[in-house]
Amino acid sequence: MRVRKSPFTVSLALWSALVLPAPGAAREKRQPAEAHGPAILWTNPSDIRSRDLFDGPGGSGHAPRGPFTFVKEDMDGTNPKFVVTDRDGTKWKVKLGNEARPETVASRIVWAVGYRANADYFVAELHVSGLPARLRRGQNLVEAGGTVRNARLKRETEGDRKVGTWRWRHDAFTGTRELNGLRTLMAVLNNWDLKDENNAVYQEDGRRIYMVSDLGASFGCAGRCWPRERSKGDVGKYSRSVFIRRVTHDTVSFQTPARPRFLYMVNPKEYVRRIRLEWIGRDIPRADARWMGRWLARLSAQQVHDAFRAAGYSQPEIERFSAVFERRVASLTDL
């Protein structure tokens, strides 16, 4: 019997062929360059109950301290960013926009359960001297006198040496509990922007450190949604989003990362690209998802609250975010 394909299916297949590169086309380009030593994705956080989720992986001793001086604008990614130095000469990458708060929280939770994360800090009001008369991006977020609000500052240290990116599908950890735990953790956070270029490999003390280096698309929708400013760091969207999509005898599938809303088909390349990310949250061994849930369950209610408090959320928002997060953790431990 001849099966007729719908116009949508045919169109989607044509888009895939036209807008996506052949499998493996950019594989060599994305491999880490000059990387040596053992690959590290996760380390046992034996001190998890005592970790400070307010100051995060950088600790209170490395928190940013002004005055701050503009160095240059950073055009990477989609959010406005620029580099500043503080009074000690330390460089900080400043990110503006709706990723600043959720990335600050996510970095703390990811670090708390044993994965590497950047030393991120949230600053509600940042004064920067030497800002140019007009930034190429984010000028609408700059007030008179060089003041910006709700900024995430990422510490740039001399020892940091990014040597490449890693891919979810072709990496040194495929099939391991640690990678499946990370996939599960991204679903808990609703971090839907899981493009390979958001993953980094750092060379550190003779080791290759693998990490998710951009966590800004967290705590909102399960995928790109409308309005765009509510797809990240929005407690209403986070609380209403679906967490677990399907459970079988052996596996669990999460909603995150979800495909974009239908209206985003106006950009077929981006739409199909997002569809290709859905597998990251699908068919994860239940035992590995439960393993991650048990680590997350070791965090106290105060630690979880501190992570959201560090990002400048109001007390009612902290309570609501924490409640959703804790329900998700309980769902994992019950698998």
C-alpha positions as CSV (number, residue, x, y, z in Angstrom):
1,M,0.0,0.0,0.0
2,R,1.3,3.4,-0.9
3,V,1.6,5.8,2.0
4,R,0.9,9.4,1.3
5,K,3.0,12.0,3.1
6,S,1.4,15.2,4.4
7,P,2.6,18.5,2.9
8,F,4.0,19.4,6.3
9,T,6.1,16.3,6.4
10,V,7.4,16.9,2.9
11,S,8.1,20.5,3.7
12,L,10.0,19.6,6.9
13,A,12.1,17.0,5.0
14,L,13.0,19.6,2.4
15,W,13.9,22.2,5.0
16,S,16.2,19.6,6.7
17,A,18.0,18.9,3.5
18,L,18.3,22.6,2.6
19,V,19.2,24.2,5.9
20,L,21.2,21.6,7.8
21,P,24.7,20.4,7.0
22,A,25.3,16.8,6.2
23,P,25.9,14.6,9.4
24,G,29.5,15.1,10.6
25,A,30.2,18.0,8.2
26,A,31.6,20.2,10.9
27,R,32.9,17.5,13.2
28,E,36.6,18.2,12.9
29,K,36.2,21.9,13.4
30,R,34.4,21.4,16.7
31,Q,36.9,19.1,18.2
32,P,39.1,20.6,21.0
33,A,42.4,21.9,19.8
34,E,45.6,21.4,21.8
35,A,43.7,19.6,24.6
36,H,45.6,17.0,26.5
37,G,45.1,14.8,29.6
38,P,42.1,13.0,31.0
39,A,38.6,14.3,30.2
40,I,36.6,15.4,33.3
41,L,32.8,16.0,33.2
42,W,31.8,15.3,36.8
43,T,33.5,15.1,40.2
44,N,31.9,13.7,43.4
45,P,30.6,16.7,45.4
46,S,31.2,15.0,48.8
47,D,30.7,18.4,50.5
48,I,27.4,19.1,48.8
49,R,25.5,19.9,52.0
50,S,28.0,22.6,53.0
51,R,28.3,24.3,49.6
52,D,27.5,28.0,49.5
53,L,24.9,28.5,46.8
54,F,24.7,32.2,47.4
55,D,28.2,33.0,46.4
56,G,28.5,29.9,44.2
57,P,31.6,28.4,42.6
58,G,33.6,31.6,42.8
59,G,33.0,32.1,46.6
60,S,32.7,35.3,48.5
61,G,36.4,36.1,48.2
62,H,36.2,36.4,44.4
63,A,33.0,38.4,44.2
64,P,33.2,41.5,41.9
65,R,34.2,44.8,43.6
66,G,34.1,48.2,41.8
67,P,34.9,50.5,40.5
68,F,34.6,49.0,37.0
69,T,36.1,50.2,33.8
70,F,35.0,49.3,30.3
71,V,37.4,47.3,28.2
72,K,35.6,46.2,25.1
73,E,32.3,44.9,23.7
74,D,31.8,41.2,23.2
75,M,29.8,40.3,20.1
76,D,29.5,36.5,20.8
77,G,26.1,35.0,21.3
78,T,22.8,36.8,21.1
79,N,22.7,38.7,24.4
80,P,24.5,42.1,24.9
81,K,27.9,41.6,26.5
82,F,31.0,43.6,27.3
83,V,34.2,43.2,29.3
84,V,35.2,45.3,32.3
85,T,38.0,45.3,34.8
86,D,37.5,45.9,38.5
87,R,39.7,47.7,41.0
88,D,42.1,44.7,41.3
89,G,42.5,44.4,37.5
90,T,40.4,41.3,37.3
91,K,38.4,41.0,34.0
92,W,34.7,40.3,34.1
93,K,32.4,39.5,31.2
94,V,29.1,41.4,31.8
95,K,25.9,40.0,30.3
96,L,22.7,42.0,30.1
97,G,19.2,41.0,29.4
98,N,16.9,38.3,30.5
99,E,19.6,35.6,30.8
100,A,21.4,37.3,33.7
101,R,19.3,36.1,36.5
102,P,18.6,32.5,35.4
103,E,22.2,31.9,34.5
104,T,23.3,33.0,37.9
105,V,21.0,30.4,39.6
106,A,21.8,27.6,37.2
107,S,25.5,28.0,37.6
108,R,25.2,27.4,41.3
109,I,23.0,24.3,41.1
110,V,25.1,22.7,38.3
111,W,28.2,23.3,40.4
112,A,26.6,22.1,43.6
113,V,26.0,18.6,42.2
114,G,29.5,18.1,40.8
115,Y,29.6,19.6,37.3
116,R,31.9,22.5,36.5
117,A,30.4,26.0,36.2
118,N,31.6,29.5,35.7
119,A,32.1,31.9,38.6
120,D,29.0,34.0,37.9
121,Y,27.6,36.8,40.1
122,F,24.5,38.9,39.7
123,V,24.7,42.7,40.2
124,A,21.5,44.6,40.5
125,E,23.1,48.0,39.7
126,L,26.5,48.2,38.0
127,H,28.4,51.5,37.4
128,V,30.9,51.4,34.5
129,S,33.3,54.2,33.6
130,G,34.5,54.6,30.0
131,L,31.5,53.1,28.3
132,P,31.4,54.2,24.6
133,A,28.8,56.7,23.6
134,R,26.8,53.9,21.9
135,L,27.1,50.2,22.3
136,R,26.5,48.1,19.2
137,R,24.1,45.9,21.3
138,G,22.2,46.7,24.5
139,Q,22.4,50.4,24.4
140,N,18.7,50.6,25.5
141,L,19.9,48.9,28.8
142,V,22.4,51.6,29.6
143,E,21.3,54.5,31.8
144,A,22.9,57.9,32.1
145,G,26.3,57.9,33.8
146,G,27.2,54.4,32.6
147,T,24.8,52.5,34.9
148,V,23.4,49.2,33.9
149,R,21.0,47.1,35.9
150,N,20.5,43.4,36.4
151,A,23.8,42.2,35.0
152,R,25.6,38.9,35.3
153,L,29.3,39.1,35.8
154,K,31.5,36.1,34.9
155,R,35.0,36.1,36.3
156,E,37.7,35.8,33.6
157,T,40.9,34.3,35.2
158,E,44.4,33.9,33.9
159,G,44.2,30.2,34.2
160,D,41.1,29.8,32.0
161,R,42.1,28.4,28.6
162,K,39.2,27.4,26.4
163,V,40.5,24.9,23.8
164,G,37.3,24.0,22.0
165,T,33.7,22.9,22.3
166,W,32.1,19.5,22.8
167,R,29.1,17.9,21.2
168,W,26.2,16.2,23.0
169,R,26.1,13.4,20.5
170,H,29.8,12.8,19.9
171,D,31.8,13.3,23.1
172,A,34.0,11.4,25.5
173,F,31.1,10.4,27.9
174,T,28.4,9.0,25.6
175,G,26.3,6.4,27.5
176,T,27.8,7.2,30.9
177,R,25.7,7.9,34.0
178,E,27.5,11.3,34.4
179,L,26.4,12.5,30.9
180,N,22.8,11.2,31.4
181,G,22.8,12.9,34.7
182,L,23.7,16.2,33.0
183,R,21.0,15.7,30.4
184,T,18.5,15.2,33.3
185,L,19.8,18.2,35.1
186,M,19.2,20.4,32.0
187,A,15.6,19.3,32.0
188,V,15.2,20.1,35.7
189,L,16.4,23.6,35.0
190,N,14.4,23.9,31.7
191,N,17.6,24.9,30.0
192,W,16.4,24.4,26.4
193,D,19.3,26.2,24.5
194,L,21.5,23.1,24.3
195,K,23.4,24.0,21.1
196,D,26.8,22.3,20.9
197,E,28.5,25.8,20.8
198,N,27.2,26.4,24.3
199,N,29.5,23.7,25.6
200,A,33.1,24.4,26.3
201,V,36.3,22.4,26.9
202,Y,38.9,24.0,29.1
203,Q,42.5,22.9,29.7
204,E,43.3,23.0,33.4
205,D,46.2,21.4,35.3
206,G,46.8,18.7,32.6
207,R,43.1,17.8,32.4
208,R,40.3,18.5,29.9
209,I,37.3,20.0,31.7
210,Y,34.0,19.6,30.0
211,M,31.2,22.0,30.9
212,V,27.9,23.6,29.7
213,S,29.2,27.1,29.5
214,D,26.0,29.0,28.7
215,L,23.1,28.3,31.1
216,G,21.1,31.4,30.4
217,A,18.0,29.8,28.8
218,S,16.9,28.3,32.1
219,F,13.9,28.5,34.4
220,G,11.3,29.5,31.8
221,C,9.7,27.6,29.0
222,A,10.7,24.1,28.0
223,G,11.7,25.5,24.6
224,R,11.7,28.8,22.7
225,C,8.3,30.4,23.3
226,W,6.4,33.6,23.0
227,P,6.9,36.3,24.2
228,R,10.6,35.7,23.9
229,E,11.5,37.6,27.1
230,R,9.5,35.1,29.1
231,S,11.2,32.0,27.8
232,K,14.0,32.4,30.3
233,G,13.8,33.2,34.1
234,D,10.1,33.4,34.2
235,V,8.5,31.6,37.2
236,G,5.1,31.5,35.6
237,K,6.4,29.7,32.5
238,Y,8.6,27.4,34.6
239,S,5.8,26.4,36.9
240,R,3.3,25.6,34.0
241,S,5.8,23.8,31.8
242,V,5.7,20.0,31.5
243,F,8.6,18.2,33.1
244,I,8.4,14.5,32.4
245,R,7.0,13.6,29.0
246,R,7.0,9.8,29.1
247,V,8.2,7.0,31.4
248,T,8.8,3.4,30.3
249,H,10.1,0.4,32.2
250,D,13.7,1.4,31.5
251,T,13.7,5.0,30.4
252,V,12.4,8.5,31.1
253,S,11.9,11.3,28.5
254,F,11.7,14.9,29.5
255,Q,9.9,17.8,27.7
256,T,13.1,19.9,27.7
257,P,14.4,20.8,25.2
258,A,11.1,21.2,23.4
259,R,10.7,22.3,19.8
260,P,9.7,26.0,19.3
261,R,6.1,27.1,18.9
262,F,4.7,26.7,15.4
263,L,5.0,30.4,14.7
264,Y,8.8,30.0,14.7
265,M,8.5,28.0,11.4
266,V,9.0,31.4,9.7
267,N,12.7,30.7,10.3
268,P,12.9,27.1,9.0
269,K,16.7,26.8,9.7
270,E,16.3,27.6,13.3
271,Y,13.1,25.5,13.7
272,V,14.7,22.4,12.3
273,R,17.8,23.0,14.3
274,R,15.7,23.0,17.5
275,I,14.0,19.8,16.5
276,R,17.4,18.2,16.2
277,L,18.0,19.0,19.9
278,E,15.0,17.2,21.3
279,W,16.8,13.8,21.6
280,I,19.0,15.2,24.4
281,G,16.0,15.0,26.8
282,R,14.6,11.7,25.5
283,D,15.1,8.1,26.5
284,I,17.4,8.6,29.5
285,P,17.9,5.5,31.6
286,R,15.7,5.8,34.7
287,A,18.5,4.7,37.0
288,D,20.7,7.5,35.7
289,A,17.9,10.1,36.1
290,R,17.2,8.8,39.6
291,W,20.9,9.1,40.4
292,M,20.9,12.8,39.5
293,G,17.6,13.3,41.5
294,R,19.2,11.8,44.6
295,W,22.2,14.2,44.3
296,L,19.8,17.2,43.9
297,A,17.7,15.9,46.9
298,R,20.8,16.4,49.1
299,L,20.5,20.2,48.7
300,S,18.7,21.8,51.6
301,A,15.7,24.1,51.1
302,Q,18.0,27.0,52.3
303,Q,20.7,26.2,49.7
304,V,18.0,26.2,46.9
305,H,16.6,29.5,48.2
306,D,20.1,31.0,48.4
307,A,20.7,30.2,44.7
308,F,17.7,32.1,43.6
309,R,18.4,34.9,46.2
310,A,21.8,35.3,44.6
311,A,20.1,36.3,41.3
312,G,18.1,39.1,42.9
313,Y,14.7,37.5,42.7
314,S,12.0,38.7,45.1
315,Q,11.0,36.5,48.1
316,P,7.7,35.4,46.5
317,E,9.6,34.5,43.3
318,I,12.2,32.6,45.3
319,E,9.4,30.6,47.0
320,R,7.7,29.7,43.8
321,F,10.8,28.8,41.8
322,S,12.1,26.7,44.7
323,A,8.7,24.8,45.0
324,V,8.8,23.9,41.3
325,F,12.4,22.8,41.5
326,E,11.8,20.7,44.6
327,R,8.8,19.0,43.0
328,R,10.9,18.1,40.0
329,V,13.6,16.6,42.2
330,A,11.0,14.5,44.0
331,S,9.7,13.2,40.7
332,L,13.2,12.0,39.8
333,T,13.8,10.3,43.2
334,D,10.5,8.5,42.7
335,L,11.4,7.0,39.3
